[in-house]
Amino acid sequence: MSQYQELKQACYAANMQLPQLGLVLFTFGNASVVDREKGVFAIKPSGVPYATLRPEDIVIMSLGGKIVEGDKRPSSDTKTHAVLFNHWDHIGGIVHTHSTYATAWAQAQLDIPLLGTTHADHLTADIPCAPPMSDAMIAGDYEHQTGWQILNEFQRRGLSPREAEMVLLSNHAPFTWGSTVEKAVYNSAVLEEIARMAYLSSTLRPGVPRLKDALIQKHYDRKHGANSYYGQS
Ligand SMILES: O=C(CO)[C@@H](O)[C@H](O)COP(=O)(O)O
């Protein structure tokens, strides 16, 4: 019995929620879970369809980037996950999807504007779209640099990854995270819903006004009290 059985099971369960929520097709995307005490994280194997994925297929990686356990190749996004786990020590899980509306905003290289209270319930900023990566970053260790593109963009904007738990990568797709992988999955589903609402609102009324500042903080604060679901940071 693997010492990582529980971690693999949690990672498997999170990955299987992605197609169930309509956030991925076939082999798109991946979810990961970290065990900081053991210095490892579990991640979906590369190219394995969700339809045939098994808990024993989940790959265990060291936070240093070495395969610890598993006979399949880890996700092609593994280094991106590793950068975030190594630099944001409050996160427990990461999800990457190609969900349709969030990916459409990412391909358009646009932040998702804060148009309504559904968005304000979850963060008080526009959902950031990190700019296209430089040719040098692309030519380098692309997946590692993708993680740094996220870190650098949050630092540039002065955004807290404890409040904003989601990002779009230009011409790629979204990443989300949370204190648990279940929260990261929740954030991916909420991101897709906000992206769809914002697209529809902007199509119905081009130049639609943003939610009033006074309402943004009020909505966020009332949803992030000590005993609220969202309050589980
Ligand atoms: O972002 C991408 C491809 O654009 C990847 O997330 C794939 O969607 C899944 O790759 P694997 O995890 O199967 O390697």
The ligand as an ORCA input file, in Angstrom:
! r2SCAN-3c Opt
* xyz 0 1
  O      -2.745     23.431    -21.173
  C      -2.665     22.348    -21.734
  C      -2.572     22.255    -23.214
  O      -2.758     23.536    -23.762
  C      -2.695     21.122    -20.888
  O      -3.293     21.465    -19.643
  C      -3.548     20.021    -21.443
  O      -4.862     20.513    -21.497
  C      -3.467     18.830    -20.519
  O      -2.130     18.373    -20.551
  P      -1.719     17.102    -19.664
  O      -2.029     17.422    -18.217
  O      -2.561     15.944    -20.150
  O      -0.247     16.910    -19.912
*
